């Protein structure tokens, strides 16, 4: 993921309900891995900046 705005550096990245097999690096926001379970996933990605302000974005994934 990439962030814009806010006060850099971004201090924390997190994600809920990533497809099974994927992880997010809490420092960089890089999502990596190989999905292992087919399905449709609704993920919420959250980033926190240096002023402790946060933003979220919803992402849908379809793993076949």
C-alpha positions in Angstrom: 0.0 0.0 0.0 1.1 3.6 -0.4 0.1 6.5 1.7 -0.2 10.2 0.8 -0.7 13.2 3.0 -0.5 13.3 6.8 2.8 13.8 8.6 5.5 11.4 7.6 6.8 9.0 8.5 3.9 6.7 8.7 4.3 4.8 12.0 1.9 1.8 11.7 0.1 -0.1 8.9 -2.5 -2.7 9.7 -5.1 -4.8 7.9 -8.2 -6.7 8.9 -9.4 -9.8 7.1 -6.6 -10.2 4.5 -6.9 -13.3 2.4 -5.5 -16.3 4.1 -1.7 -16.5 3.3 -1.2 -12.7 3.0 0.4 -10.4 5.6 1.0 -6.7 5.9 4.3 -5.3 7.1 3.3 -2.9 9.9 6.3 -0.6 9.2 6.2 -0.4 5.4 2.6 -1.3 4.4 3.9 -3.9 2.0 1.4 -6.7 1.5 3.1 -10.0 0.7 2.5 -13.8 0.6 0.5 -16.2 -1.5 -3.2 -16.5 -1.0 -4.1 -20.1 -0.1 -7.9 -20.1 0.4 -10.3 -19.2 -2.5 -13.0 -16.7 -1.7 -14.0 -13.1 -1.6 -12.4 -11.0 1.1 -13.3 -7.5 2.3 -10.2 -5.9 3.9 -9.8 -2.7 5.8 -6.3 -1.2 5.6 -5.3 1.4 8.2 -2.3 3.7 8.4 -1.2 5.9 11.3 1.0 9.0 10.8 3.5 10.7 13.1 0.8 12.9 14.6 -1.2 9.8 15.5 -3.8 10.6 12.8 -5.2 7.6 11.0 -6.9 6.8 7.7 -8.6 3.7 6.4 -9.3 2.3 3.0 -11.5 -0.7 2.1 -10.3 -3.2 -0.4 -12.1 -6.2 -1.9 -10.1 -9.3 -3.0 -11.3 -12.2 -5.1 -9.0 -15.3 -4.8 -9.7 -18.1 -7.2 
